[in-house]
C-alpha cells in the first residue's frame, strides 16, 4: 500500500509509492554525448571567461586569467542577476518589484575536462568546498545581498549545459522561499522543544541506523525520512552549526571525504546518475542560530515532475528511503 510521509521541518507531504518500487538497475540514465570542440572552462581558454574572482593552485606572481590553476571562480557570462546597480524596490498597487541585482558565478572545479566531481581526489574536492566558503564570506560584505545559494547540476537531465565539471553560486537580494520555510519550521520546533530539529534527526537516525548511508568523525550522510526522489541524500555536520561560512579547514577535509564517498556510492548504484546538490545555510550576516543546521541536499534526477506534482505540491517517490539507504550501504 502507498504511504504518506511528512517532512518534519517543512511539513511537506511525500507519497512513497511502494508498488512502483524499482531496483537501482531499473533507472535509465541519459548521458552527455561527447563533442569534440571548444570548452570555455578548459585550460588555455581563460581569456574567454569573465575575469576570475578567485583562483587556487596557480604560482605566485603568475598573471591572472592564465593557465596553471587547480580551481577557478569566474562570473557567469550569462548571469541570471547582475552585480551593478541599485535594488530600486517599488510597489505597483499590490505588486512588488525590484531590479535584478545579485551575483552569479561559476566554480570551475578542475582543469581536466574529463573529471567528474565524484571522481575528484579529496584534496581537489576540498578546494571546491573552500571556494564556496571564501565566496560566501566575500559576498556577505555587500549589504544588498541576503543569501548566497550554491548548487551543482550534474548531467543533462539535471540541467547541466556544459560537460566540464562545475558548480554555481548566486547571491540574492531576497531569501529563497525554501530557506525561509526551513527557518520557520526549525524555529517552531525549537520553541516547542528547545532543541534543534536537525540535531534530533541526526541522533535518531544514527541510533536507528536504517536510513544512514555513511558517516565519519564530523559528518553523516542519510536518506531523509520523506525524500522527494529515489536516492535523495542529506549530508549534515554532527556538531551543531547554522553557518557553512564558519566551517574550519579540518572539518572541510572531513566534508570532502564523506561527500566523495556518498557520491561514489550513488554512482556505483546508478552509473552516470544525474543529480543536483544544494547547500542550505543561514542568511548572510545572521547571528548564529540555535534552531537551524546547515547541510547539503543531494537530489538525483530520476523522476519527472508532472501535473499531479505541480498541482498538489506533493512528490511521488517510488522507493522507500530505507531501501535506498540499504542499497547505498551495501554497494561496497
C-alpha positions as CSV (number, residue, x, y, z in Angstrom):
1,X,0.0,0.0,0.0
2,X,1.3,3.5,-0.7
3,X,2.4,5.6,2.3
4,X,2.2,9.3,3.0
5,X,5.2,10.7,4.9
6,X,5.5,14.2,6.3
7,X,8.8,16.1,6.3
8,X,9.4,17.2,9.9
9,X,10.9,20.5,9.0
10,X,8.9,21.8,6.1
11,X,5.6,19.9,6.8
12,X,5.8,18.8,3.2
13,X,4.0,15.6,2.4
14,X,5.6,12.9,0.2
15,X,3.9,9.9,-1.3
16,X,6.0,6.7,-1.1
17,X,4.5,4.6,-3.9
18,X,6.0,1.2,-2.8
19,X,4.1,-0.7,-5.5
20,X,6.2,1.2,-8.1
21,X,9.4,0.3,-6.4
22,X,12.5,-0.3,-8.5
23,X,16.0,-1.6,-8.2
24,X,18.9,0.7,-9.0
25,X,19.5,-1.1,-12.3
26,X,15.9,-0.2,-13.5
27,X,16.7,3.6,-13.9
28,X,17.7,4.8,-17.4
29,X,20.4,7.5,-17.4
30,X,20.8,9.9,-20.4
31,X,24.5,10.9,-20.7
32,X,26.2,13.7,-22.5
33,X,27.3,12.8,-26.0
34,X,30.9,13.8,-26.2
35,X,31.5,16.5,-28.7
36,X,34.9,17.5,-29.9
37,X,35.2,21.3,-29.8
38,X,35.6,24.4,-27.8
39,X,35.1,24.3,-24.0
40,X,35.3,27.8,-22.3
41,X,36.1,26.2,-19.0
42,X,39.2,24.3,-20.1
43,X,42.8,25.5,-19.6
44,X,44.0,27.7,-22.4
45,X,40.6,29.4,-22.8
46,X,40.9,31.6,-19.6
47,X,40.6,34.8,-21.6
48,X,37.2,33.8,-23.0
49,X,35.7,33.9,-19.5
50,X,35.0,37.0,-17.4
51,X,37.8,38.0,-15.1
52,X,38.3,35.4,-12.3
53,X,37.3,36.4,-8.8
54,X,39.1,33.5,-7.1
55,X,41.8,31.0,-8.1
56,X,43.7,28.2,-6.4
57,X,46.8,26.4,-7.5
58,X,48.5,29.0,-9.8
59,X,52.1,30.0,-8.9
60,X,52.5,33.3,-7.0
61,X,53.3,36.1,-9.4
62,X,51.7,34.4,-12.4
63,X,49.3,36.6,-14.4
64,X,45.6,36.3,-13.7
65,X,43.3,34.6,-16.2
66,X,46.2,32.4,-17.3
67,X,46.9,28.6,-17.0
68,X,48.4,26.6,-14.2
69,X,45.4,26.6,-11.9
70,X,43.6,23.9,-9.9
71,X,40.3,25.8,-9.5
72,X,38.8,29.0,-10.8
73,X,35.8,31.0,-9.9
74,X,34.5,33.4,-12.6
75,X,31.4,35.5,-13.1
76,X,28.8,33.7,-15.2
77,X,29.0,35.1,-18.8
78,X,25.2,35.0,-19.0
79,X,24.1,35.9,-15.4
80,X,20.7,35.4,-14.0
81,X,21.3,38.6,-11.9
82,X,23.8,41.4,-12.4
83,X,26.0,42.9,-9.8
84,X,26.0,46.6,-10.9
85,X,23.2,48.9,-9.9
86,X,20.7,49.6,-7.1
87,X,17.8,47.4,-6.0
88,X,15.3,50.3,-6.5
89,X,12.4,48.5,-4.7
90,X,9.0,49.6,-5.9
91,X,5.4,48.9,-5.4
92,X,2.8,48.8,-8.2
93,X,-0.5,48.5,-6.5
94,X,-0.5,45.2,-4.7
95,X,2.6,44.0,-6.7
96,X,6.2,44.4,-5.7
97,X,9.3,44.6,-7.9
98,X,13.0,45.4,-7.8
99,X,15.9,45.4,-10.1
100,X,17.6,42.0,-10.7
101,X,20.7,42.8,-8.7
102,X,22.9,39.9,-7.5
103,X,26.0,37.9,-8.3
104,X,26.1,34.8,-10.5
105,X,29.4,32.9,-10.5
106,X,30.8,29.6,-11.9
107,X,33.1,27.4,-9.8
108,X,35.3,25.5,-12.3
109,X,36.1,22.5,-10.1
110,X,39.0,21.0,-12.1
111,X,41.2,21.9,-15.1
112,X,40.6,18.4,-16.5
113,X,37.6,18.3,-18.9
114,X,37.0,14.6,-18.3
115,X,36.9,14.8,-14.5
116,X,33.6,14.1,-12.8
117,X,33.0,15.7,-9.4
118,X,32.6,12.3,-7.8
119,X,36.0,11.2,-9.1
120,X,37.9,14.2,-7.8
121,X,40.7,13.4,-5.3
122,X,39.8,14.6,-1.9
123,X,42.4,17.4,-2.0
124,X,40.7,18.8,-5.1
125,X,37.2,18.4,-3.6
126,X,38.5,20.2,-0.5
127,X,39.4,23.2,-2.7
128,X,35.8,23.3,-4.1
129,X,34.3,23.5,-0.6
130,X,37.0,26.1,0.4
131,X,36.0,28.2,-2.6
132,X,32.3,28.1,-1.5
133,X,33.3,29.3,1.9
134,X,35.5,32.1,0.7
135,X,33.0,33.4,-1.8
136,X,30.2,33.4,0.8
137,X,32.4,35.4,3.1
138,X,33.3,37.9,0.4
139,X,29.8,38.4,-0.9
140,X,28.5,38.8,2.7
141,X,30.3,42.2,2.7
142,X,27.7,43.5,0.1
143,X,24.7,44.8,2.1
144,X,22.5,44.3,-1.0
145,X,22.7,40.6,-0.7
146,X,20.8,38.5,1.8
147,X,21.6,34.9,0.8
148,X,24.1,33.0,-1.3
149,X,22.8,29.9,-3.0
150,X,25.4,27.3,-4.0
151,X,24.3,24.4,-6.3
152,X,25.5,21.9,-8.8
153,X,23.8,20.5,-11.8
154,X,25.4,17.2,-12.9
155,X,24.2,15.6,-16.1
156,X,21.8,16.7,-18.9
157,X,18.7,15.7,-17.0
158,X,19.7,17.7,-14.0
159,X,20.1,20.9,-16.1
160,X,23.9,20.9,-16.8
161,X,24.6,22.8,-20.0
162,X,28.3,22.2,-20.1
163,X,30.0,18.8,-19.7
164,X,33.1,20.3,-17.9
165,X,32.6,19.8,-14.1
166,X,31.4,23.0,-12.4
167,X,29.0,24.3,-9.8
168,X,27.4,27.7,-9.5
169,X,26.8,30.4,-6.9
170,X,24.0,33.0,-6.9
171,X,23.9,35.9,-4.4
172,X,20.3,37.0,-3.9
173,X,18.8,40.2,-2.5
174,X,16.0,38.2,-1.0
175,X,15.7,35.0,0.9
176,X,14.6,32.0,-1.1
177,X,11.2,30.6,-0.1
178,X,12.7,27.2,0.7
179,X,15.2,28.7,3.1
180,X,12.5,30.8,4.8
181,X,10.3,27.7,5.2
182,X,13.2,25.7,6.7
183,X,14.0,28.6,9.1
184,X,10.3,28.9,10.1
185,X,9.9,25.1,10.5
186,X,13.0,24.6,12.6
187,X,12.3,27.7,14.8
188,X,8.8,26.4,15.5
189,X,10.3,23.1,16.6
190,X,12.9,24.8,18.7
191,X,10.3,27.0,20.5
192,X,8.4,23.8,21.4
193,X,11.3,21.5,22.4
194,X,14.2,23.9,23.0
195,X,16.3,21.7,20.6
196,X,17.5,21.9,17.0
197,X,15.3,19.6,14.9
198,X,18.3,18.7,12.7
199,X,20.3,17.6,15.7
200,X,17.4,15.5,16.8
201,X,17.1,14.0,13.3
202,X,20.8,13.1,13.4
203,X,20.6,11.5,16.8
204,X,17.5,9.4,15.9
205,X,18.9,8.3,12.5
206,X,22.3,7.3,13.9
207,X,20.5,5.4,16.7
208,X,18.1,3.6,14.4
209,X,20.7,3.2,11.6
210,X,18.2,2.2,8.9
211,X,18.5,5.4,6.8
212,X,22.2,6.0,7.4
213,X,24.3,5.8,4.3
214,X,27.8,6.5,5.8
215,X,29.4,8.7,8.4
216,X,32.8,9.9,9.7
217,X,34.1,11.9,12.6
218,X,32.4,15.1,11.7
219,X,29.6,14.4,9.2
220,X,26.7,12.0,8.5
221,X,25.0,11.1,5.2
222,X,21.4,9.9,5.5
223,X,18.4,9.2,3.4
224,X,15.7,11.6,4.7
225,X,12.5,10.2,6.1
226,X,10.4,11.9,3.4
227,X,12.6,12.1,0.3
228,X,11.4,13.8,-2.9
229,X,13.1,11.3,-5.2
230,X,14.8,7.9,-5.0
231,X,18.3,8.0,-3.6
232,X,18.0,11.5,-2.2
233,X,20.7,12.1,0.5
234,X,21.5,14.8,3.1
235,X,25.0,15.5,4.4
236,X,24.9,17.2,7.8
237,X,27.6,18.2,10.3
238,X,27.3,16.1,13.5
239,X,28.2,19.2,15.6
240,X,25.5,21.9,15.6
241,X,26.3,24.8,13.2
242,X,24.0,27.1,11.3
243,X,26.5,28.7,9.1
244,X,28.6,27.0,6.4
245,X,30.9,30.1,6.4
246,X,32.1,29.1,9.9
247,X,33.5,25.7,8.6
248,X,37.1,25.2,9.5
249,X,39.7,23.6,7.3
250,X,39.9,20.3,9.3
251,X,36.2,19.8,9.0
252,X,36.3,20.8,5.4
253,X,38.6,17.8,4.6
254,X,36.2,15.6,6.5
255,X,33.3,17.0,4.4
256,X,35.3,16.3,1.2
257,X,35.8,12.7,2.5
258,X,32.2,12.0,3.1
259,X,30.9,13.8,0.0
260,X,33.3,11.8,-2.1
261,X,32.2,8.5,-0.5
262,X,28.5,9.4,-0.8
263,X,28.7,10.3,-4.5
264,X,30.8,7.2,-5.3
265,X,28.2,5.0,-3.6
266,X,25.5,6.7,-5.6
267,X,27.4,6.4,-8.9
268,X,28.1,2.7,-8.2
269,X,24.4,2.0,-7.6
270,X,23.4,4.0,-10.7
271,X,26.3,4.7,-13.0
272,X,26.3,8.2,-14.5
273,X,23.3,9.3,-12.4
274,X,22.3,12.9,-13.0
275,X,21.8,14.9,-9.8
276,X,21.6,18.3,-8.2
277,X,23.1,19.3,-4.9
278,X,22.3,22.4,-3.0
279,X,23.9,24.0,0.1
280,X,21.4,25.1,2.7
281,X,22.8,27.6,5.2
282,X,21.8,30.6,7.3
283,X,21.2,34.1,5.7
284,X,24.2,36.4,5.3
285,X,25.2,38.4,8.3
286,X,22.8,36.5,10.5
287,X,24.0,35.7,14.1
288,X,24.5,32.0,14.8
289,X,21.1,30.3,15.1
290,X,20.4,27.6,17.7
291,X,17.5,26.3,15.8
292,X,19.0,25.9,12.3
293,X,21.6,23.5,11.0
294,X,23.4,23.9,7.6
295,X,23.5,20.9,5.3
296,X,23.8,19.7,1.7
297,X,21.0,18.0,-0.1
298,X,21.8,15.7,-3.0
299,X,18.8,15.0,-5.2
300,X,19.2,12.6,-8.1
301,X,17.1,13.4,-11.2
302,X,15.4,10.0,-11.7
303,X,11.8,11.0,-11.9
304,X,9.7,13.6,-13.7
305,X,7.6,16.4,-12.2
306,X,4.2,16.2,-13.9
307,X,0.7,17.5,-13.4
308,X,-0.1,15.9,-10.0
309,X,3.1,17.2,-8.5
310,X,2.7,20.8,-9.9
311,X,-1.0,20.8,-8.8
312,X,-0.7,19.3,-5.4
313,X,2.8,20.3,-4.2
314,X,3.4,16.6,-3.3
315,X,6.2,14.5,-4.7
316,X,5.7,10.8,-5.6
317,X,8.8,8.6,-4.7
318,X,8.8,5.0,-5.9
319,X,11.5,3.9,-3.4
320,X,11.3,4.0,0.4
321,X,14.4,5.7,1.9
322,X,15.1,2.6,4.0
323,X,15.6,0.6,0.7
324,X,17.8,3.2,-1.0
325,X,20.0,3.6,2.2
326,X,20.4,-0.2,2.2
327,X,21.5,-0.2,-1.4
328,X,23.9,2.6,-0.9
329,X,25.4,1.0,2.2
330,X,25.8,-2.4,0.6
331,X,27.2,-1.3,-2.7
332,X,30.8,-1.6,-1.4
